[in-house]
C-alpha cells in the first residue's frame, strides 16, 4: 500500500511538473524559456519580460463580439436593383463594439476637451463640431432641433447626428487616447495634467514614442522584473485603437446570429437583428410594440397619440428597444451608422474571405533628416501615405509607389479624378463613387423597413452629414477569439 502511494505521488509530481505548474511559477511569477532554459522576468539575467497570461480588458462602452463565419449580403429582394450586396460567405475575427450609438453627451465631452486643450486653435474645434443645419428643411419647422438637439440636456442620451465620416474617425482616435491616458493615470504611471496643450498633448503614439512630457509626479512603469522604465506596447497595458467598424464587422454584429445556432448549425437566418420577419414584438410581455425606430408608412413617424408605435418622432435614446443577441442596441433604425469601408458596388468580388475590408491606406511616420519623429501643431505624429488600396482593381495604380519617389511627388500623376465624370454643366452625368465615398448601414428614424435589414447598404461622401446618420466605435480583439 505504501509503495502504491509512493508511486501515485511520484506520478502526480511528474504530471504537475510536465504541465508547467511547478518550477515555472504561477501568474506573474518567473517562467522558464523552453528554448534556452533561462528564466523570464528575472533581472539577474537581463529581465526579459514574458507574460503568457494576458487577457484583453474590455474598453469603456464596449461589448465583446465573438467572431465566426456568416453569409454577408442580401437576404431580401433587391428592391433598389443596385446589385451591390450579393451574398458571399466570409469570416470575421472576434472584436469589440459599442453597445449603443455614440450619443450627444459622448460627443459633447469630445468638444469640451478640444475647447479646453486647444483654446488657441479654433480651427481644431471648428472641424469637429456637428453640422446642426442638417435639421433645416425648406418646408418644415425644424428650427428647434437646430438650436437644441445637440446641446440641450433633454437630448443628451440621443445619438449624435450631423457628423461626417471624417469627424467620426477623428472622434475614434481621440477616444483611444483618452482611454489609454486614463489607464496610465489609474496605474500611477503618469499624473493627470489638465494644463496639457500645444504639442505636449497626450496621444498613445507620442507616449509610446517617448515624446510626451508629463508632470513631475509621473512615475516609471515597473515591469514584471521590478525594473522601472517607460511603459511599452509589449507590456499589454494599453488598449488597441477605437475605430469605426468595417462593413463586415458591423453587419455580422447586427445580425447577432449567436442566438440562432445549435453548435455549428444555423437554425434560422435572420432578416433583421431580431428573429422572425415581423417588425412588432410577439412576446407575451411586450406584444405589439415596435422593435425599432423607423417610418411605418407615409407621414407616420411615430403613430397615434395615446399609442405611439415607436415612441420617437425623430431619434430615440441610444439604449431604446430590445438589444440583439450580442447585447447591441439600435442596430436597426434610430440612425444609420458610418462604417470604415470605401464604397464600391462590387466589393464582394474583390475583398478577402477573411476580414473583408476595402479602404486600406498604409502610412509611416515622418522623420527629419536626423531621424527624429515630427509632430504637427496639435502634438500629433505626422504620417505619410506609402500605399493606397482604396482603388484596388479600379484601373488605377496608386497602390504602387515608384521607388525613389515620395507619395507627394506621385499623387498628382497618379490621380483618379479622370476615372469619374464630374461635370458641373446641367445634364452631365456625375458619379458619386470615388475614393472619398463611404458606406453607411442600419436604417433610421426616417427610413422604411427595407433599410433596417443589415445586409442593405448605402453610401455618402465622407465629408458630408445628415440628420439621420451617426456612428458607433469598434476595437480589435487580440489573442484568443473566445477569451481566456
For each residue, the residues with C-beta under 8 A, 3 or more apart:
1: 4 5
2: 5 6
3: 6 7
4: 1 7 8
5: 1 2 8 9
6: 2 3 9 10
7: 3 4 10 11
8: 4 5 11 12
9: 5 6 12 13
10: 6 7 13 14
11: 7 8 14 15
12: 8 9 15 16
13: 9 10 16 17 22
14: 10 11 17 18
15: 11 12 18 19
16: 12 13 19 21 22
17: 13 14 20 21 22 23
18: 14 15
19: 15 16
20: 17 23 24 31
21: 16 17 24 26
22: 13 16 17
23: 17 20 32
24: 20 21 29 30 31 32
25: 28 29 30 31
26: 21 29
27: 53
28: 25 51 53 224
29: 24 25 26 41
30: 24 25 39 40 41 42
31: 20 24 25 39 40 41 50 52
32: 23 24 37 38 39 40
33: 36 37 38 39 40 50
34:
35:
36: 33
37: 32 33
38: 32 33 42 45 48
39: 30 31 32 33 42 45
40: 30 31 32 33 48 49 50 224
41: 29 30 31 47 48 49 50 223 224 225
42: 30 38 39 45 46 47 225
43: 46 47 225 226 227
44:
45: 38 39 42 48
46: 42 43
47: 41 42 43 223 225 227
48: 38 40 41 45
49: 40 41 223 224 225 234 235
50: 31 33 40 41 224
51: 28 54 224 236
52: 31
53: 27 28 484
54: 51 236 479
55: 479 480 483 484
56: 239 240 477 478 479
57: 239
58: 62 63 64 96
59: 62 96 179 239 242 475
60: 179
61: 98 99 100 473
62: 58 59 96 97 98 99 473 474 475
63: 58 96 97 98 99 326 327 328
64: 58 94 96 477 483
65: 94 95 96 97 249 252 253 326 477
66: 94 258 481 482
67: 91 92 93 94 95 252 477 481
68: 91 92 252 257 258
69: 89 90 91 92
70: 89 90 92 252 255 257
71: 75 87 88 89 269
72: 85 87 88 89 90 248 251 252 348 356 455
73: 85 86 87 88 348 455
74: 78 85 86 87 455 456
75: 71 87 269 270 271 453 455
76: 79 271 450 453 455 456
77:
78: 74 81 82 83 85
79: 76 450
80:
81: 78
82: 78 85 345
83: 78 86 345
84: 345 346 347 457
85: 72 73 74 78 82 348 455 456 457
86: 73 74 83 346 348
87: 71 72 73 74 75 455
88: 71 72 73 348 353
89: 69 70 71 72 353
90: 69 70 72 248 351 353 354 356
91: 67 68 69 353 354 355
92: 67 68 69 70 95 248 249 252 355
93: 67 354 355 476 477 481
94: 64 65 66 67 477 481 482
95: 65 67 92 245 249 474 475 476 477
96: 58 59 62 63 64 65 474 475 476 477
97: 62 63 65 245 249 250 253 326 328 472 473 474 475
98: 61 62 63 101 102 328 472 473 474
99: 61 62 63 319 323 327 328 329
100: 61 103 159 318 319 328 329 330 472
101: 98 159 160 318 329 330 334 335 337 470 471 472
102: 98 106 107 159 160 168 171 318 470 471 472 473
103: 100 106 107 156 157 158 159 160 318
104: 107 108 149 150 151 155 156 157 158 159 160
105: 108 109 156 157
106: 102 103 109 110 160
107: 102 103 104 110 111 130 150 160 163 171
108: 104 105 111 112 150 151 156
109: 105 106 112 113
110: 106 107 113 114 128 171 174 175
111: 107 108 114 115 125 128 129
112: 108 109 115 116
113: 109 110 116 117 174 178
114: 110 111 117 118 124 125 128
115: 111 112 118 119 125
116: 112 113 119 194
117: 113 114 196 197 201
118: 114 115 121 122 124 125 197 378
119: 115 116 197
120: 197 198
121: 118 124 125 377 378
122: 118 125 126
123: 126 127
124: 114 118 121 127 128 378
125: 111 114 115 118 121 122 128 129
126: 122 123 129
127: 123 124 167 170
128: 110 111 114 124 125 167 170 171
129: 111 125 126
130: 107 134 150 160 161 162 163 167 465
131: 134 162 163 164 465
132: 135 145 146 147 149 150 162
133: 136 146 162
134: 130 131 161 162 465 466 467
135: 132 142 143 145 146 149 162 467
136: 133 142 143 146
137: 140 142
138:
139:
140: 137
141: 144
142: 135 136 137 145 146
143: 135 136 146 147
144: 141 147 148
145: 132 135 142 148 149 314 467
146: 132 133 135 136 142 143 149
147: 132 143 144 151 152
148: 144 145 151 152 154 155
149: 104 132 135 145 146 152 155 158 161 314
150: 104 107 108 130 132 155 160 162
151: 104 108 147 148
152: 147 148 149 155 156
153: 156
154: 148
155: 104 148 149 150 152 158
156: 103 104 105 108 152 153
157: 103 104 105 317 318 319
158: 103 104 149 155 315 316 317 318
159: 100 101 102 103 104 315 318 330 334 335 470
160: 101 102 103 104 106 107 130 150 163 470
161: 130 134 149 315 335 465 466 467 468 469 470
162: 130 131 132 133 134 135 150 465 466 467
163: 107 130 131 160 167 168 171 338 465 469 470 471
164: 131 167 168 462 463 464 465
165: 168 169 244 338 438 460 462 463
166: 169 170 462 463
167: 127 128 130 163 164 170 171 465
168: 102 163 164 165 171 172 244 338 471
169: 165 166 172 173 243 244
170: 127 128 166 167 173 174
171: 102 107 110 128 163 167 168 174 175 471 473
172: 168 169 175 176 241 242 243 244 473
173: 169 170 176 177 241 242
174: 110 113 170 171 177 178
175: 110 171 172 178 179 242 473
176: 172 173 179 180 204 239 241 242 243
177: 173 174 180 181 202 203 204
178: 113 174 175 181 182
179: 59 60 175 176 182 183 239 242
180: 176 177 183 184 204 207 238 239
181: 177 178 184 185 190 202
182: 178 179 185 186
183: 179 180 186 187 237 238 239
184: 180 181 187 189 190 207 231 237 238
185: 181 182 188 189 190 191 192
186: 182 183
187: 183 184 221 237
188: 185 219
189: 184 185 218 219 220 221 231
190: 181 184 185 193 202 207 214 215 218
191: 185 214 215 217 218
192: 185
193: 190 196 202 214 215
194: 116
195:
196: 117 193 200 201 202
197: 117 118 119 120 200 201
198: 120 201 377 379
199: 375 377 378 379
200: 196 197 212 213 379
201: 117 196 197 198 206 212 378 379 380
202: 177 181 190 193 196 206 207 212
203: 177 206 207 212 379 380 381
204: 176 177 180 207 208 238 241
205: 208 209 380 381
206: 201 202 203 209 211 212 375 379 380 381
207: 180 184 190 202 203 204 210 211 212 231
208: 204 205 232 233 238
209: 205 206 365 373 381
210: 207 230
211: 206 207 373 375 381
212: 200 201 202 203 206 207
213: 200
214: 190 191 193 217 218
215: 190 191 193 218
216:
217: 191 214
218: 189 190 191 214 215
219: 188 189 228
220: 189 228 229 230
221: 187 189 228 229 230 231 235 237
222: 226 227 228 229
223: 41 47 49 226 227 229 235
224: 28 40 41 49 50 51
225: 41 42 43 47 49
226: 43 222 223
227: 43 47 222 223
228: 219 220 221 222
229: 220 221 222 223 232
230: 210 220 221
231: 184 189 207 221 235 237 238
232: 208 229 235
233: 208 238
234: 49
235: 49 221 223 231 232 238
236: 51 54
237: 183 184 187 221 231
238: 180 183 184 204 208 231 233 235
239: 56 57 59 176 179 180 183 475
240: 56 475 476 478
241: 172 173 176 204 475 476
242: 59 172 173 175 176 179 473 474 475
243: 169 172 176 340 473 474 475 476
244: 165 168 169 172 338 339 340 471 473 474
245: 95 97 249 250 253 339 340 472 473 474
246: 249 250 339 340 341 355 356 357 474
247: 250 251 339 340 341 347 356 357 439 441 457
248: 72 90 92 251 252 351 355 356 357
249: 65 92 95 97 245 246 252 253 339 474
250: 97 245 246 247 253 254 337 339 441 442 454 474
251: 72 247 248 254 255 441 454 455
252: 65 67 68 70 72 92 248 249 255 257
253: 65 97 245 249 250 256 326 328 331
254: 250 251 273 324 328 331 332 441 442 454
255: 70 251 252 270 273 324 454
256: 253 259 270 273 324 325 326 328 331
257: 68 70 252 260 261 266 269 270 325
258: 66 68 261 325 326
259: 256 275 324 325
260: 257 266 267 268 269 270 275 325
261: 257 258 264 265 266 267
262: 265 267
263:
264: 261
265: 261 262
266: 257 260 261 269
267: 260 261 262
268: 260 275
269: 71 75 257 260 266
270: 75 255 256 257 260 273 274 275
271: 75 76 276 277 453
272: 276 277 279 291 292 332 452 453 454
273: 254 255 256 270 324 328 331 332 454
274: 270 291 322 324
275: 259 260 268 270
276: 271 272 282
277: 271 272
278: 282 291
279: 272 290 291 292 294 449 452
280: 287 288 289 290 291
281: 286 287 288 289 290 291 322
282: 276 278 287
283: 286 287
284: 287
285:
286: 281 283 289 322
287: 280 281 282 283 284
288: 280 281
289: 280 281 286
290: 279 280 281 293 294 296 309 310 321
291: 272 274 278 279 280 281 321 322 332
292: 272 279 310 321 330 332 333 334 443 452
293: 290 310 312 315 316 320 321 330 333 334 444 445
294: 279 290 310 332 333 443 444 445 447 448 449 451 452
295: 300 301 445 446 447 448
296: 290 300 303 309 310
297: 300
298:
299:
300: 295 296 297 303 309
301: 295 312 313 314 445 446
302: 308 309 310 311 312 313
303: 296 300 307 308 309 310
304: 307 308 309
305: 308
306:
307: 303 304
308: 302 303 304 305 311 312
309: 290 296 300 302 303 304
310: 290 292 293 294 296 302 303 316 333
311: 302 308 316 320
312: 293 301 302 308 315 316 320 334 445
313: 301 302
314: 145 149 301 445 446 467
315: 158 159 161 293 312 334 335 445 468
316: 158 293 310 311 312 320 321 330 334 445
317: 157 158 320
318: 100 101 102 103 157 158 159 329 330 334
319: 99 100 157 329
320: 293 311 312 316 317 329 330 334
321: 290 291 292 293 316 329 330 333
322: 274 281 286 291
323: 99 326 327 328 329
324: 254 255 256 259 273 274 327 328 331
325: 256 257 258 259 260
326: 63 65 97 253 256 258 323
327: 63 99 323 324
328: 63 97 98 99 100 253 254 256 273 323 324 331
329: 99 100 101 318 319 320 321 323
330: 100 101 159 292 293 316 318 320 321 333 334 335 442
331: 253 254 256 273 324 328 442 454
332: 254 272 273 291 292 294 442 443 452 453 454
333: 292 293 294 310 321 330 442 443 444 445 447 452
334: 101 159 292 293 312 315 316 318 320 330 442 444 445
335: 101 159 161 315 330 442 444 445 468 469 470
336: 440 441 442 443 444 447 451 458 466 468 469 470
337: 101 250 440 441 442 469 470 471 472
338: 163 165 168 244 438 439 440 469 470 471
339: 244 245 246 247 249 250 438 439 440 441
340: 243 244 245 246 247 357 359 438
341: 246 247 347 357 358 359 438 439
342: 358 359 390 435 437 438 439
343: 347 433 437 438 439 457 459
344: 347 350 358 394 433
345: 82 83 84 433
346: 84 86 349 350
347: 84 247 341 343 344 350 351 356 358
348: 72 73 85 86 88 351 356
349: 346
350: 344 346 347 358 392 393
351: 90 248 347 348 356 357 358
352: 355 356 357
353: 88 89 90 91 356
354: 90 91 93
355: 91 92 93 246 248 352
356: 72 90 246 247 248 347 348 351 352 353
357: 246 247 248 340 341 351 352 360
358: 341 342 344 347 350 351 389 390 392
359: 340 341 342 389 390 438
360: 357 387 388 389 390
361: 385 387 388 389 390
362: 385 386 387 388 389
363: 383 384 385 386
364: 383 384 386
365: 209 373 374 381 382 383 384
366: 373 374 381 382 383 384
367: 370 371 372 373 374
368: 371 372 374
369:
370: 367
371: 367 368
372: 367 368
373: 209 211 365 366 367 381
374: 365 366 367 368 381 382
375: 199 206 211 378 379 380 381 382
376: 379 380 382
377: 121 198 199
378: 118 121 124 199 201 375
379: 198 199 200 201 203 206 375 376
380: 201 203 205 206 375 376
381: 203 205 206 209 211 365 366 373 374 375
382: 365 366 374 375 376
383: 363 364 365 366
384: 363 364 365 366 406 407 408
385: 361 362 363 388 407
386: 362 363 364 401 407
387: 360 361 362 399 400 401
388: 360 361 362 385 391 398 399 435
389: 358 359 360 361 362 392 399
390: 342 358 359 360 361 435
391: 388 394 396 398 399 416 435
392: 350 358 389 399
393: 350
394: 344 391 416 419
395: 419
396: 391 414 416 419
397: 400 414
398: 388 391 410 411 414 416
399: 387 388 389 391 392
400: 387 397
401: 386 387 405 407 410
402: 405 410
403:
404:
405: 401 402 409 410
406: 384 409 410
407: 384 385 386 401 410 411
408: 384 411
409: 405 406
410: 398 401 402 405 406 407 413 414
411: 398 407 408 414 415
412: 415
413: 410
414: 396 397 398 410 411
415: 411 412 418
416: 391 394 396 398 419 420 434 435
417: 420 422
418: 415
419: 394 395 396 416
420: 416 417 430 431 433 434
421: 428 429 430 431
422: 417 430 431
423: 428 429 430
424: 428
425: 428
426:
427:
428: 421 423 424 425
429: 421 423
430: 420 421 422 423
431: 420 421 422 434
432: 437 459 461
433: 343 344 345 420 437 459
434: 416 420 431 437 461
435: 342 388 390 391 416
436: 461 462 463
437: 342 343 432 433 434 459 460 461 462
438: 165 338 339 340 341 342 343 359 459 460 461 462
439: 247 338 339 341 342 343 457 458 459
440: 336 337 338 339 457 458 459 460 469
441: 247 250 251 254 336 337 339 454 456 457 458
442: 250 254 330 331 332 333 334 335 336 337 451 452 454
443: 292 294 332 333 336 447 449 450 451 452 453 456
444: 293 294 333 334 335 336 447 451 468 469
445: 293 294 295 301 312 314 315 316 333 334 335 468
446: 295 301 314 468
447: 294 295 333 336 443 444 450 451 452 468
448: 294 295 451
449: 279 294 443 452 453
450: 76 79 443 447 453 456
451: 294 336 442 443 444 447 448 456 458
452: 272 279 292 294 332 333 442 443 447 449
453: 75 76 271 272 332 443 449 450 456
454: 250 251 254 255 272 273 331 332 441 442
455: 72 73 74 75 76 85 87 251
456: 74 76 85 441 443 450 451 453
457: 84 85 247 343 439 440 441
458: 336 439 440 441 451
459: 343 432 433 437 438 439 440
460: 165 437 438 440 464 466 469
461: 432 434 436 437 438 464
462: 164 165 166 436 437 438
463: 164 165 166 436
464: 164 460 461
465: 130 131 134 161 162 163 164 167 469
466: 134 161 162 336 460 469
467: 134 135 145 161 162 314
468: 161 315 335 336 444 445 446 447
469: 161 163 335 336 337 338 440 444 460 465 466
470: 101 102 159 160 161 163 335 336 337 338
471: 101 102 163 168 171 244 337 338
472: 97 98 100 101 102 245 337
473: 61 62 97 98 102 171 172 175 242 243 244 245
474: 62 95 96 97 98 242 243 244 245 246 249 250
475: 59 62 95 96 97 239 240 241 242 243
476: 93 95 96 240 241 243
477: 56 64 65 67 93 94 95 96 481
478: 56 240
479: 54 55 56 484
480: 55 483 484
481: 66 67 93 94 477
482: 66 94
483: 55 64 480
484: 53 55 479 480
